[in-house]
Amino acid sequence: MHLIPTVITNDGRGERAYDIYSRLLKDGVIFVRGPIDDD
């Protein structure tokens, strides 16, 4: 079983829990594994 880390944020309306990948995507952080081709 794989464990995915969670992040807890406080947005003024209460606490919210995100999995780490959703939180990074919300901040515009993405990971690319492999070359990027414009074709």
FIDOPA-924172 format. One record per atom (N, C-alpha, C, O): x, y negated, z negated; residue in three letters; atom name. Coordinates in nm, 3 decimals. Example, Ala and Ser with C-alpha at 12.3 -4.5 7.8 and 13.67 -1.06 7.14 Angstrom:
<pts>
PT      east     north        up    aa   at
PT     1.319     0.569    -0.780   ALA    N
PT     1.230     0.450    -0.780   ALA   CA
PT     1.320     0.330    -0.780   ALA    C
PT     1.424     0.332    -0.846   ALA    O
PT     1.285     0.225    -0.708   SER    N
PT     1.367     0.106    -0.714   SER   CA
PT     1.290    -0.003    -0.787   SER    C
PT     1.341    -0.114    -0.804   SER    O
</pts>
This chain:
<pts>
PT      east     north        up    aa   at
PT     0.085     0.118     0.000   MET    N
PT     0.000     0.000     0.000   MET   CA
PT     0.089    -0.124     0.000   MET    C
PT     0.186    -0.132    -0.076   MET    O
PT     0.056    -0.220     0.086   HIS    N
PT     0.131    -0.344     0.096   HIS   CA
PT     0.065    -0.451     0.010   HIS    C
PT    -0.058    -0.466     0.011   HIS    O
PT     0.144    -0.524    -0.062   LEU    N
PT     0.093    -0.635    -0.141   LEU   CA
PT     0.119    -0.765    -0.066   LEU    C
PT     0.230    -0.788    -0.019   LEU    O
PT     0.018    -0.849    -0.055   ILE    N
PT     0.032    -0.978     0.010   ILE   CA
PT     0.026    -1.085    -0.098   ILE    C
PT    -0.071    -1.091    -0.174   ILE    O
PT     0.129    -1.169    -0.107   PRO    N
PT     0.128    -1.274    -0.210   PRO   CA
PT     0.013    -1.372    -0.190   PRO    C
PT    -0.029    -1.398    -0.078   PRO    O
PT    -0.035    -1.426    -0.300   THR    N
PT    -0.140    -1.527    -0.293   THR   CA
PT    -0.089    -1.658    -0.352   THR    C
PT     0.002    -1.660    -0.435   THR    O
PT    -0.150    -1.766    -0.306   VAL    N
PT    -0.116    -1.900    -0.352   VAL   CA
PT    -0.244    -1.961    -0.408   VAL    C
PT    -0.349    -1.953    -0.345   VAL    O
PT    -0.235    -2.021    -0.524   ILE    N
PT    -0.351    -2.086    -0.585   ILE   CA
PT    -0.330    -2.236    -0.577   ILE    C
PT    -0.228    -2.288    -0.623   ILE    O
PT    -0.427    -2.306    -0.519   THR    N
PT    -0.418    -2.451    -0.506   THR   CA
PT    -0.535    -2.516    -0.579   THR    C
PT    -0.639    -2.455    -0.600   THR    O
PT    -0.515    -2.640    -0.617   ASN    N
PT    -0.620    -2.719    -0.680   ASN   CA
PT    -0.650    -2.835    -0.587   ASN    C
PT    -0.567    -2.925    -0.570   ASN    O
PT    -0.769    -2.834    -0.525   ASP    N
PT    -0.802    -2.936    -0.425   ASP   CA
PT    -0.897    -3.044    -0.477   ASP    C
PT    -0.958    -3.115    -0.397   ASP    O
PT    -0.910    -3.058    -0.605   GLY    N
PT    -0.998    -3.159    -0.662   GLY   CA
PT    -1.138    -3.106    -0.690   GLY    C
PT    -1.208    -3.159    -0.776   GLY    O
PT    -1.178    -3.003    -0.618   ARG    N
PT    -1.309    -2.941    -0.640   ARG   CA
PT    -1.296    -2.812    -0.718   ARG    C
PT    -1.395    -2.744    -0.745   ARG    O
PT    -1.175    -2.779    -0.754   GLY    N
PT    -1.150    -2.655    -0.827   GLY   CA
PT    -1.032    -2.581    -0.766   GLY    C
PT    -0.969    -2.627    -0.671   GLY    O
PT    -1.006    -2.467    -0.822   GLU    N
PT    -0.894    -2.387    -0.773   GLU   CA
PT    -0.939    -2.296    -0.660   GLU    C
PT    -1.052    -2.247    -0.657   GLU    O
PT    -0.848    -2.276    -0.566   ARG    N
PT    -0.873    -2.188    -0.452   ARG   CA
PT    -0.756    -2.096    -0.433   ARG    C
PT    -0.641    -2.139    -0.446   ARG    O
PT    -0.782    -1.972    -0.403   ALA    N
PT    -0.675    -1.875    -0.379   ALA   CA
PT    -0.668    -1.842    -0.230   ALA    C
PT    -0.770    -1.811    -0.169   ALA    O
PT    -0.550    -1.848    -0.174   TYR    N
PT    -0.525    -1.814    -0.034   TYR   CA
PT    -0.421    -1.704    -0.029   TYR    C
PT    -0.334    -1.695    -0.116   TYR    O
PT    -0.430    -1.618     0.073   ASP    N
PT    -0.315    -1.532     0.097   ASP   CA
PT    -0.208    -1.621     0.159   ASP    C
PT    -0.239    -1.722     0.221   ASP    O
PT    -0.083    -1.584     0.143   ILE    N
PT     0.028    -1.671     0.180   ILE   CA
PT     0.025    -1.707     0.328   ILE    C
PT     0.061    -1.819     0.365   ILE    O
PT    -0.017    -1.614     0.414   TYR    N
PT    -0.019    -1.639     0.558   TYR   CA
PT    -0.126    -1.742     0.595   TYR    C
PT    -0.101    -1.828     0.680   TYR    O
PT    -0.243    -1.735     0.533   SER    N
PT    -0.348    -1.834     0.560   SER   CA
PT    -0.306    -1.972     0.512   SER    C
PT    -0.336    -2.072     0.577   SER    O
PT    -0.238    -1.977     0.399   ARG    N
PT    -0.193    -2.106     0.346   ARG   CA
PT    -0.088    -2.169     0.437   ARG    C
PT    -0.094    -2.289     0.463   ARG    O
PT     0.007    -2.090     0.484   LEU    N
PT     0.108    -2.144     0.575   LEU   CA
PT     0.044    -2.190     0.705   LEU    C
PT     0.083    -2.294     0.759   LEU    O
PT    -0.053    -2.116     0.758   LEU    N
PT    -0.123    -2.156     0.880   LEU   CA
PT    -0.200    -2.285     0.858   LEU    C
PT    -0.204    -2.370     0.948   LEU    O
PT    -0.260    -2.302     0.743   LYS    N
PT    -0.333    -2.426     0.710   LYS   CA
PT    -0.239    -2.546     0.714   LYS    C
PT    -0.280    -2.655     0.754   LYS    O
PT    -0.114    -2.526     0.672   ASP    N
PT    -0.014    -2.633     0.674   ASP   CA
PT     0.055    -2.647     0.809   ASP    C
PT     0.141    -2.733     0.826   ASP    O
PT     0.017    -2.564     0.906   GLY    N
PT     0.076    -2.573     1.040   GLY   CA
PT     0.208    -2.500     1.053   GLY    C
PT     0.283    -2.525     1.148   GLY    O
PT     0.239    -2.411     0.961   VAL    N
PT     0.364    -2.335     0.967   VAL   CA
PT     0.333    -2.200     1.031   VAL    C
PT     0.249    -2.125     0.981   VAL    O
PT     0.401    -2.170     1.141   ILE    N
PT     0.380    -2.041     1.207   ILE   CA
PT     0.515    -1.971     1.224   ILE    C
PT     0.620    -2.036     1.225   ILE    O
PT     0.510    -1.841     1.238   PHE    N
PT     0.630    -1.761     1.260   PHE   CA
PT     0.619    -1.699     1.398   PHE    C
PT     0.515    -1.644     1.434   PHE    O
PT     0.727    -1.708     1.475   VAL    N
PT     0.731    -1.647     1.607   VAL   CA
PT     0.836    -1.537     1.604   VAL    C
PT     0.951    -1.561     1.568   VAL    O
PT     0.795    -1.419     1.641   ARG    N
PT     0.888    -1.306     1.646   ARG   CA
PT     0.907    -1.266     1.791   ARG    C
PT     0.826    -1.191     1.846   ARG    O
PT     1.011    -1.316     1.852   GLY    N
PT     1.040    -1.283     1.990   GLY   CA
PT     1.054    -1.409     2.074   GLY    C
PT     1.026    -1.519     2.027   GLY    O
PT     1.096    -1.391     2.197   PRO    N
PT     1.118    -1.506     2.284   PRO   CA
PT     0.986    -1.571     2.328   PRO    C
PT     0.882    -1.506     2.335   PRO    O
PT     0.993    -1.699     2.358   ILE    N
PT     0.879    -1.773     2.412   ILE   CA
PT     0.908    -1.798     2.559   ILE    C
PT     1.013    -1.853     2.594   ILE    O
PT     0.815    -1.759     2.645   ASP    N
PT     0.832    -1.771     2.790   ASP   CA
PT     0.722    -1.860     2.846   ASP    C
PT     0.604    -1.837     2.819   ASP    O
PT     0.758    -1.962     2.922   ASP    N
PT     0.660    -2.055     2.979   ASP   CA
PT     0.586    -2.000     3.100   ASP    C
PT     0.490    -2.062     3.147   ASP    O
PT     0.628    -1.886     3.152   ASP    N
PT     0.564    -1.831     3.274   ASP   CA
PT     0.427    -1.782     3.248   ASP    C
PT     0.360    -1.733     3.339   ASP    O
</pts>
